[in-house]
Amino acid sequence: MFCDVEEKIANKNKLLFNKKSKSLRILVETMDEIDHRSLILWAFDCSRHTLDKFEKRYPYEKRPRNCYEKSLEWSYGNIKMPEAKKAILECHRVAKEINDTVYSAYCHGIAQACSTVHVKEHAFGLVIYELTAMVLENGREKYENQVTEQIKHYLNRLLFFRDNKIDNNRKWAKFLMK
């Protein structure tokens, strides 16, 4: 199931997953089918855990939390894109500043999830970066179970947001209502 990931590890690739990863086939198909607003809800939901994990390791680094909060405000229509974009880029900057490949990947994942407000395809960035971080964190011998469980979690949450139109009770920015 992870032979393509093993190949990327052997080739010393920085990112170990992509849309062609065999282990992500069903997830990619489901993400492609889901509407933009449901995918935004999914991205915020799934990235909360990643953000909490990042903050435990780097409690004084506030830019990823700011990115998350500004992007939420943007999705509500309370702020404009430039303000959220600045926070997202600052989150990516944190990922480049810290000397920690695992948490750098988690941080990039948070920024990608928050960018889903702009374009739904950014949601997959959370998957790529977070799963890569999990492989790096757990090591080559121990990652498969945790990554498999995370993929199941992603899929279950996607199906939840697809099937339960909870976005109808939420305030959305006008550009997301089209």
Secondary structure, 3 states (H helix, E strand, C coil): CCHHHHHHHHCCCCCCCCCCCHHHHHHHHHHHHCCHHHHHHHHHHHHHHHHHHHHHHCCCCCHHHHHHHHHHHHHHCCCCHHHHHHHHHHHHHHHHHCCCHHHHHHHHHHHHHHHCCCCHHHHHHHHHHHHHHHHHHHCCCCHHHHHHHHHHHHHHHHHHHHHCCHHHHCCCCHHHCC
